[in-house]
Amino acid sequence: MKLAGLSRQVALSMMKIAMGSALLVIFGSFVFYYLWEKYWPDEIPNDNNMAPSVPEWIWIICTFVFVIWFAVHVAIKLSRRILEPLNSVAEGIRTIAKGDLDVRVSVGDRSLGEAALLAEDFNRLAEKLQHMSEAQNFWNAAIAHELRTPVTILRGRLQGLAEGIFTPDKAQFHKLLAQVEGLSHLIEDLRVVSLMNSGELNINLEAVHLFAEIKSVTDMAENMLQAAGQSVQLALHAELVWCDSVRIRQALLAILDNTSKYAVPGTVTIRSREQDGMYFLSVADQGPGIAPELLPNVFTAFHRAKDASQRGSGLGLAVVAAIVHAHQGEVTCFLNDVGGTTIELCWPSSISSSGDCLH
């Protein structure tokens, strides 16, 4: 049976002790009796005396002491090699318990197999914990930043109304309501992304006439798109599709909101098709497009371009990705033929469908 690294090292060390002891006794005995017979033949006891003589007792005691020393020496040497990574991991655990996630441990002798693997696993765990801590700090800062603007506006307007600076008319209340609705959308987006990250975003799949659902979303977003100088063109597949219609509407509305903020005036084309058991839903604008280096992070929460003129992603598109992944699908973003951006959602069109999301 093939032994793993640490087991092999222990077994080899035990074999060294056993074989060394046996060789010492066997060959040492030949040397001892050879020298005794050559130099002290008169001291050799006769055959009738079975008890060991004084020289034999000296030889037995010296051999016993040397074998014990040899076994202890090998055991200490092996234990030090084994304990080096284990002690390093124990110290690393105590350091992490104090809140220092920068700690990394020494792997030591890689021939020890399991012990070295334990140290490597600890380093990977510490690195992951550090990344999670940094991500949590980033999320906290990003959420605070996202909430600061609407809360500041609400506070300013409410303070102005309380002090009589603003007239408490219908227009003021509509402005306050708009800020509250914005906060509600932000909180819901945060909830969706958090549920997806924890694997608890549940969806209710049913057969849906998605044409009507998409049309209702575009009607809802009509004023928002018109304010940005944009109009919608629909080219939709009319068959039943298995999906959570509420979540798909939420994803489509997030895409249209993103388009109204960052795309140039023009036509926004929404297309759908079914291919190889997969349903494709895409939203395409006419520019200015996304820089190629930003495409890999376009669905990352709170990731924005440094250049404000470039198209951003923020939290809205992270919500889109979370919803599509909950449908066991994929979402992609790419530049289209007219220099704009196309965001395409793809998921199985029926419960039994399986396929690839290819353009």
N, C-alpha and C positions, 0 to 999 in steps of 0.2 A: 504494500500500500504506500502510495506517495504521500509523504508528510509535508505539511505546510512549513513556512519559514521558521517560526519560533519553535514548533514541535521538533523540527529537524535538528535545530541547534541544540536543544535539550538532549535529544536522543544521541547526537554525536558526542556531546560532552560526557554523557554517561558511559558511552562506549569507550571513550578515551580513558576514563577512570578505571573501568573494568579491565580493559586490555593492558593498560599500563601497570596496574597492580599485578595482574597475572604474569606478565612478562618479567616484572621485577622479582616476583617470588621464584619463578622457574629458573631464569638465567642467573639470578642472584644465588640461588641454591647451588647450581653447578659451580659457580665461581667460588662460593664459600667452602664447599667440601673439597674442591680441587686444591685450594690454598692450604686448607687444614691438613689434608693428607700429605702435601708436599713439604710443609714447613713444621708441622706438629703431629707427626704420625703416632708418637707415643701417647698423645692425649686422646686418641680416638677410643671411645668406649667399646667394650666387647658386645657381642650380639645379645648376651643375656640381660644387659642393662637397657631397659626400654625408656627410661626417663631421660629427658634432654639434659645434655651436659651444660656447663657454664657458658662455653663459647656459643652453643646452640641457642641458649636463652638470650645471650647478647644479640645474636643474629636475628632472632624472632622479634625482640623488642625494637631493634633498629629498623627492621623491615616494616613493622607495624606503624612506627612513628613516621617513617618516610611515606608510606601509603596514605596515612591520614593527612599529612601535609600536602601531598600531591592532590588528593581529592578536594581538600579545602581550597587550595590555590585555584584549581579549575572551576569550582563552584563560585568562588568570589569573582573571578574574572567574568564568568558567564552572567552572574547576577548583576554586575555593574553594567554590562552591555544591555541587559534587559531593562534595568531600572532607569537608565538614562532617559529614554523617551517617555517612560511611564511617569517618572518624577517631573519631567518637563510638562507633560499634559496636566498633571495634578496642579502644578504651579500656575499653569495657564488658566485652568478652571477657576482657581482662587482669584486670579487677576481679573477675569471677566466678571466674576461675582461682585467685584468692587466697581465695575462700570467701565473698565478700560478694554475697549474692543479692538485696540491696535495690536494686542499681544499675539505673537506667533511662537510656536514651540519648535525645538530642535528635533528633527526626525531621527538623527543618530545613525546607527548601523542598519542599512537597508536590508542586510542579509537576515535580519531577525523577523522579516515577514510581517506577522500580525502586529507586533509592537510598532514597527515603522508605519504600517498602514493606519494604526490608531492615531499616531501623531499627524499624519497627512490628513485624515478625516477631521481631526480637531482643527487644523489650520483652515480647511475648507469651510467648516462650520463657523469659525470665528470671522472669516471673510464675509460669509453670507449674512451673519448677524450685523456686521459693520455696514454692509450695503443696505440692509433693511432699516437700520437706525438712521442712516443718511437719507434714505428715501422717505422715512417717516418725518424727519425734520424738514425735508423739502416740501412734503405735502402740507404740513402744518403751516409753513410760511406761505405757500401758494394759496391755500384756502383762506388764510387771513387776508392776503392781498385781494383775492376775489371778493371777499365779503366787505372789505373796507369801503369801497366806492359806493355801493348802494346804501350801506348803513350811514355813511357820512352825508349822503344826499338826503336821506330820510330825516336824519337828525337836524340838518340845517333847515329843511322846509318846515318841519314840525316846530322848531324853535322860532322860525319866522312867523308862523301862524299864531303861536302862543304870545309873541310879543307885538303882534299887530302889524308886522312888516308886510306880510302877504295877506291879500284878501281871501277869506275862506269861501271861495266860489267853486263852481263845478270843475273848472280847469285845474285848479290846484289839487283837488281830490283825485282827479284822473292821473295827474303826475305822480302823486303818492301811491296810487294803486299800481301804476306801471312799475315802480321800484319794488313794491311788495311782490308782484308777479315775477319780476326778475329774480328776487331772492328765492322764491318758491321753486323756480326752474333750476337754479343753482343747487339748492338742497336736494332736489330729486336726482339731478345728474350725479352729485356726490354719492348719493345712496346707491344708485345703479352701479357705478364703478366699484364702490366698496363691496357690494354684494358679489360682483363678478370676481374680484380679487380673492374673496373668501370662498368662492365656489358655491355660493348660496343664491345666485340669481335664478329664480325659477320662472319658467315661461309656460303659458297655457296654449298648447298647440291645438289648432282646429283648422278645418277646411274653410278658407276665406276667399271671397271674391276681392282680390287685392286691388283690382282696378278702381272699385268704389272707394276703398280706403285711401288710396293714393290721391284720388280726386278730392276727397274731403280735406286732406292735408294741404294740397296746393291752394284750395279755396281759402283755407285758414291763413295761409302765408301770403295771400295775394297782396294785401296792403303793404306788408313788409318788403316784398320784392319790388312792387311798383315804386316805393320810396327810393329804392336803389337803382331805378331805371331798368329793371329786369322783367322779363315775361317768361311764362312757362309754356313749353311745348311737350305734349305727351305722346308717347308711342309705346303703348302698354299691351302686354299679353293678357288675354281675358279669361284664362282657365282658372279653376280652383287651385289654391296653393295652401299647403300646410304651414302655418306660422302662428305666432302670437301677434294678432293685428294691432293691439295696443302698443306693444314694444316696437313693431315695425314703423308705426306712425311716429312714435317718439324719435326713432333713428332718422327717419326721413325729414322730420321737422328740424332736427339738429343740423343736418346737412344743408338744408335750405337757409337756415339762420346763418351758418358759416358762409354760404355763398353770397348772401345779401350783404355781408360785412366786407368781404374780401375780393369778390369778383367784379369785373368791370360791367357797366350797363350792357345789356344784350339779351340773348335768348338762353334760357336754362332748359336743357332737354332732359326729360326723364324717360328712360327706356326700360323695358323689361322683356325677358325671354326665358323660355325653358329649354334646356339642352342636357341630354344624357342624365336625366333625373335630378338636375340642379336648376334652381330658379335664380336668375340674375336680375338685379335691379340697379340701374346706374343713374347718376346725376352728373351732367356735363355742363360746364359753363364755357365762356369764350375768352377767358383770360383773367389775370395775367399769367396764370400758371404758378407752379411751385418750383423753386430751385431744386435741382436733382439731389443735392446733398441733404435737403430737408425731408425728402420723401420717406426715408426709413423711420422717422420719428413723428410722422404726421398724426398718428393715432395714439401717441403717448400723452397722458394727462398732463396739462399745464405746460406742455412744450410749445414755445413760441419762437418765431424767428426774431433775431436781433434787429433786423431791418424792418421797421413798421410797415414799409410799403410791400413787403413780402406777405404772402398768404400765411396765416397762422393756423394753429390747430386747437389749442386750448383744451378745455374739458369736454366740449361738445362732441368732437370726433372720437374721443376716448369712450364716450357713452355709446356711440355707433358701433365701435369695435366690440364692446362688452355685450351688446344685444345680439350682434351677429354670431359671436362665439358661443353664446348661450343657445343659439339655433344650430349649433354644430357646423357653422359655416365660416367663411372668411370674408374679409373686407380689404380691398386694395385701392390704391390711389396712384394715378398715372397721368401723364400729359397727353392730351388728345391732339387730333390733327390740326385743329384751328388755334393751337397754342394755349388752350385753357386747361382746366383740371377736370378729370373724371374720377368720381368716387363710385366704386362698384361693390355692391353687396351680393353675396352668393351663399345659398343654403339649400339643403335637400328639399325638393318640391313636395315630397311625400314622406311618410314615416319610414317606408321600406327603401327609400332611394339612397343611393350612395354614388359618389362620383368625385370629380376634381373641379375646382373653381379655376378654370382657364379662360383667358380672354378670347 
